[in-house]
Amino acid sequence: MWVASTVVIGAAALVLALNFWIVFSQVVNVRGVEPNVLHSIQKLLAHEELYADPAAAPFDVVQYTPLYYYAVAGLARATGISDGDVGRLYVLARLVSISFLIASLVLAQVLVMALTGGARAAAIVSSAVLAIVTSPWQALARPDAMTAFLLMVMLYAVVRSFSARWLIWLLIASAAGAGAAGAKQSGMFGVLAVALYFAGCRAWRPFWVFSSSVAAWLIAGAAVAYGLFGSHPLISNVVDGLDNGASLRAAWENTYEPFLAHFAVLLVATTVAAVRHVRPLRLGGRPFLALYCATMFVLSTIAALKVGSATNYYNDFFWAAVPFLAVEVWDALRQPVWPAPPVLLGGCLYAIVVAATITTHQVDRYWLSIRDDRLATREGVVRRLRTELTSCPNSYLVSFDEAVALLLHDRALAPQTELAVIQHRRRVVDYAAFEEMVTDGRVNLLVAKAKPTQFLGVDFSAARLVAVVDGWQIFRPSTSHCL
């Protein structure tokens, strides 16, 4: 047990060091298309509408609910970071995320200690495991870490509500749950899991207090958002913007298979432990975590059918399952009844192998393979593009590299090219206005690694090569008014 704990804590320290390197690295995109999120923050700093019509210039989509965007933008204004200071904006956004990660790890320890009567060793090891299995998503310029922290606050508040001042703790839980949904739509999964638990226990007073409080927060937030943006832009972005389509094959290849390859044993252990606490279902910290884990796993599995999903779809499941298992293992160590000893030994060996495997993979994928893909590598092509754009007023460009689009935020159209292609292919957005801008010559430049032929229904095969800068090819469409 001590050997396994030492290996896990050492691996977690290495993974956290890697995450801090990511924060300050200025690597363009670690996972999850971070430039899309940075673009949305830039809009706030440039005093643009956060949610606008995706069918109108600049043809962008802001996919997530707004809390993370406003938090980072507010800190950026307070620290003097502008929308054009992309490098510092990367650092700030990732620093916000890793701060929420550290807070979540601390809260996970507090949760485990509350359920075990102060087992500090179990709490530390559970936090170490969480640092490993949720990396690197919790250190990225994305709302994942903020959502996870608010869900952890909700979890802890619900657990505390079983022992003292239940009304106050449930009101805290409801505010945190609504906040999680305000940071990322998947935060609603946690809210549904809590409501389902109270309903399953037939604890109707807590159910109505929690559900009505969450509803009040969400209605108030929706009313403010409606007043700021209107219904069409909101729905077009935070609802239709997630409409990537569904694919069981893609979900298996990108999400289910890698998840099961590493965590099948953890999933089985969580299931076996959960069954002990939900038959019959009753009020209490451990039964609550048991049903919460089951609900989050089911909802995350369904959500992962969306095209573009990855293993981070299970991170909110991990944030509950790992503390829950830590509590169960602590009980087994205090009262070792057969077959607990050999099962625990097998679990220790599994923890050692998984910690070593995941850490090695992360060092390779998130340091060795991407450490040179930084903002600085775009400086040459951005200078050339600025020169071209300056000589041709009222013109725009399309960049097939999201980082270049960030660095030229005020002149880039369809800055999230991959997302725009999906929206066009699924006919979620009508890009007739984009075609009109190309036809009337306002799209002056294209930049890519290879010549684009078609984009959003427009034929660019006649575009002329203007220059090649540091491997980036700059093209001018035949319709440009700056020929």
C-alpha positions, 0 to 999 in steps of 0.5 A: 500500500505504501509503495503504491501510494508513493508511486501515485503521489510521485506521478501526480507531482510530475503531472502537476509540474507538466500542467504548470509548464503548460500554463506558461508554455504558450503552446497554441493548443494542448487539447480541446481547441483552446483558441476557440475559447480564447477567441470568445474571451477576446470578444469581451475584451474588445467590447464585442457581443459575446453571443452573436449570430453565427451566420453574420461576420465574423462567423464565429460560435461561442459554444459554452455558457458564459461564466468562465469567459467573464471571469477570465475577461474580468481578470484580464481587464483588472491586470491590464491585458488587452484582446491583442495580448494573446500570449499573456491571455493564454497564461491568464486563462490557463492560470485561472483553470489550474487555480480551480484545479488546485482548489478542487484537489483541496476540496476533494481531500476535505470531502474524503476526510469528512467521510472517513473521520479524518483519514489524511493519507486516504485524502492525499492519495485520492487527490493525487489520483485525481490530478493524474486522471483529469490531466491536462484538461484542468489546466487548459484555457477551457471552462472544465476546471471551473465547472469541476470546482463548482461541482465539488463545492456542490458535492461537499455541501450536499454531504454536509447537509446530512449532518447539520444545517441542511437548509443552508448547505443545500442553498450553497449546493444549489448556487454551486450547481447553477454556477457549474451549469453557468460555466459549462452546459455539462454542469447540469449533469451534476444538478440532475444527479443530486435531484435524482438522489433526493427523489430516489430517497423520497426526501421531498423537502431537500428535493424541492429546496435544492431543485427550486433554488437551482431553478431560481438561479438558472431562471435569473441567469437566463433572464440576464443573458436574454436581456444582454444577447436575445434568444436567437444568438443564445440558442444559436451558440450554446445549443446549436453550437454543440450540434456536432452530430452523434457517432457511436464509432467515433465515440468508441475510438476517441472516448470509450476505448481509451477510457476503458483501457485505463479505467475499466478496473476503476469502473468495476470497483466503483460499481461494486462499491456503489451497489452496496450503498444503493440497495436500499437507497437512504440519506447519507454521504456514501449512498449519495456519492454512490448514486451520484457516480452512477448517474454521472457515468451514465450521463457522461457516456450518453454525452460522449456520443457527440462527435468530437468527444474525448476522455475528458467527458468522464472527468466529472465522474472521476471527481466523485468516483475517486473520493468515493473509492478512497473512502471504501478502501479506507474502510477495507483497510480498517476492517480487513475481511476476506477477500479484501486483502488480495483485492487491495493488493491487486488494486495497489498493483493496478494503481502503480501500472495505471499511474506510470502508464498515464504519466508516461503518456502525458509527458510524451503527448503534452510535452515532447510532441507539442512543446515547439508549437508555440505562438512565437512560431507564427510571428513571421507570418502574422507580420506579413499578413498585417502588412498585406491587410494594412495595404488593403483597407476594409479587407479580411482574411481566413486563417486555417490556423486558429492561433493566427486568427487569434493574433489577427482577431480584428481581421479574421473571419470564421476564426474557428475553422474546424467548428465552422466546417461542422456547422456548415456540413450539418446545415446548422448555420447558413453561411450565405453572408460569408459567400457574399463577402468573398464574392464582393472581394472583402476576403483578401487573404487565406493562410494555411499549410496547404492550399484550400480548395473549398471552405463553407461552400465557397470555391477557392481553387483559383486563389493565387499564392502570394508568399510562403513564410515559415512554412505558412502559405498565403493565398489571395482569392481571385475575387479579392478587390486588392489584386 
